[in-house]
Structures are given as structure tokens and as C-alpha cells.
Amino acid sequence: MSHQQVPGNQRVPGQDSAEPTRAEIKAENESLGDLLSQVSKDISVLMRQELELAKAELKETGTRAGKGAGMLGGAGVAGHFVLLFLSLALWTLMAYFIGLAWSALIVAVIWAIIAAILYSVGRKQLKTVQGMPRTAESVKKIPETLKPSEEAR
């Protein structure tokens, strides 16, 4: 069957051409060992690049998750103080019925506001965490890269 050379080393069936593709020239001029060595080197470089991308994305994701977790931790501590001061307020109110109870209740309300703010900011921060989208996308492309090309068939 005759073929014509087109961009990308592909041939159009049914048209004559004596020009070999770059892949054919390389296959004729290099040994199988050299070709396998180059493929092995390319795969090694690809895997190192994927690992570096994964490290960078994990660092970014970890930083965001850490900030969000810190805010939620702060909200937990503030929530604990809310319970503590509400309990103290109720206890003091029942004990004295005036004065000290209202001051403890005001402190508890302040802690409730702080807890709500920290929770809101922490939750918003955690929603921005995306994982490793670029690494996942590029790793999906690796099997396509390793498939034989049309010119090798």
C-alpha cells in the first residue's frame, strides 16, 4: 500500500511517497538497545516530573488544610469556653440571682461570637482545598503516552 507524508509523521493511505518518517529513520539508524534506553530515560524523567508536581500540590494543599484545621480548632476551644461560661453564668445566676451572673453571661456571648467567626473562616478555608488536580490530570495521560503511535503499527 502506498502512503504520502503529512505533518506529524502520519501517512495518508492511497497516496505514493518514498520519504520515510522520522520514526522510521530513527529505527533504521539506532539499535534496539539505544531506543529502549531512550524510552527508559524518558519514562524516568516523566516520573520525576510527576513526583515534583505531586510534592508541590501536596504542600499547597497541606498549607490550606492546616490553616482551616487551625481555625476549626480555635472554634472548638472557643466553643468550650462558651459552655464553660454559660455553665458559670447559670450557676452564678442560680446562686445569686443578680450581678455576677449577668457579667458571666456577657463573657459567654462574646466567646460565642468568636467561636462563630472562627468556625465560619475555617470552614471557608477548608472548602478551598482542592487536592492535587494537576497531578491527577497528568497521571491520567501517562497510559496514552505509553501506547504505540500510529506510525509504529
C-alpha positions in Angstrom: 0.0 0.0 0.0 1.4 3.4 -0.8 1.4 6.4 1.5 2.0 10.1 1.4 3.9 12.0 4.2 1.8 14.5 6.2 2.6 16.6 9.3 3.1 14.7 12.4 4.8 11.7 10.7 1.4 10.3 9.6 0.8 8.9 6.2 -2.3 9.2 4.1 -3.3 5.8 2.7 -3.6 5.5 -1.1 -1.0 8.2 -2.0 2.6 7.5 -3.0 5.6 8.7 -1.2 9.1 7.4 -0.8 10.0 9.6 2.2 10.4 7.7 5.4 9.1 9.2 8.7 11.4 10.4 11.4 10.5 7.4 13.5 11.4 5.1 10.6 14.7 6.8 10.1 15.5 6.7 13.8 14.5 3.0 13.9 16.8 2.2 11.0 19.8 4.2 12.4 19.7 3.3 16.1 19.9 -0.1 17.8 17.1 -1.5 19.8 19.1 -1.1 22.9 19.6 2.6 22.2 15.8 3.1 21.5 14.9 1.2 24.7 17.4 3.2 26.7 15.8 6.5 25.4 12.3 5.2 26.3 13.5 4.2 29.8 15.2 7.7 30.2 12.0 9.5 29.0 9.8 7.5 31.4 12.2 8.2 34.3 12.1 11.9 33.5 8.3 11.8 33.3 8.0 10.1 36.6 10.4 12.5 38.3 8.4 15.4 37.0 5.1 13.9 38.2 6.6 13.4 41.6 7.8 17.0 41.8 4.3 18.2 40.7 2.7 15.9 43.4 5.0 17.3 46.1 4.2 20.9 45.1 0.5 20.3 45.1 0.6 18.4 48.4 2.5 21.3 50.0 -0.1 23.8 48.8 -3.0 21.6 49.9 -1.4 20.8 53.2 -0.9 24.5 54.0 -4.6 25.3 53.2 -5.8 22.3 55.1 -3.6 23.3 58.1 -5.0 26.8 58.2 -8.6 25.6 58.0 -8.0 22.9 60.7 -6.4 25.5 62.9 -9.4 27.8 62.6 -11.7 24.9 63.4 -9.5 24.0 66.4 -9.8 27.6 67.5 -13.6 27.4 67.1 -13.6 24.2 69.2 -11.6 26.0 72.0 -14.0 29.0 71.8 -17.0 26.6 71.9 -15.5 25.0 75.0 -15.3 28.5 76.6 -18.9 29.1 75.6 -20.0 26.1 77.5 -17.8 26.9 80.4 -19.1 30.5 80.7 -22.7 29.6 80.1 -22.4 27.0 82.9 -20.7 29.5 85.2 -23.4 32.1 84.3 -26.2 29.6 85.0 -24.6 28.5 88.2 -23.9 32.1 89.4 -27.4 33.2 88.4 -28.9 30.4 90.4 -26.7 31.2 93.3 -27.0 34.9 93.5 -29.9 35.9 91.1 -28.1 39.2 90.2 -24.8 40.9 89.4 -22.1 38.2 88.8 -24.4 36.0 86.6 -25.0 38.7 84.0 -21.3 39.5 83.7 -20.5 35.8 83.1 -23.3 35.7 80.6 -21.9 38.6 78.7 -18.5 36.9 78.6 -20.1 33.8 77.3 -21.9 35.7 74.5 -18.5 37.3 73.5 -17.0 33.8 73.3 -19.9 32.5 71.2 -19.4 35.3 68.7 -15.6 34.5 68.5 -16.4 30.8 68.0 -18.9 31.6 65.2 -16.4 33.8 63.4 -13.5 31.2 63.7 -15.8 28.4 62.5 -17.0 30.4 59.5 -13.5 31.4 58.4 -12.1 27.9 59.0 -14.9 26.2 57.1 -14.5 28.6 54.2 -10.7 27.9 54.1 -11.3 24.1 54.0 -13.7 24.5 51.1 -10.8 26.0 49.0 -8.7 22.8 49.4 -8.7 21.0 46.0 -6.3 18.2 46.5 -3.9 17.5 43.6 -5.9 18.3 40.4 -2.9 18.9 38.1 -1.1 15.7 39.2 -4.3 13.6 38.8 -4.9 15.1 35.3 -1.3 14.5 34.1 -1.1 11.0 35.6 -4.2 10.1 33.6 -2.3 11.0 30.4 0.6 8.6 31.1 -1.1 5.5 29.7 -1.9 7.4 26.5 1.8 8.3 26.2 2.9 4.8 26.5 0.6 3.4 23.8 2.3 2.7 20.5 1.8 5.5 17.9 0.1 5.1 14.6 3.4 5.1 12.7 4.7 2.2 14.8 1.8 -0.1 13.7 
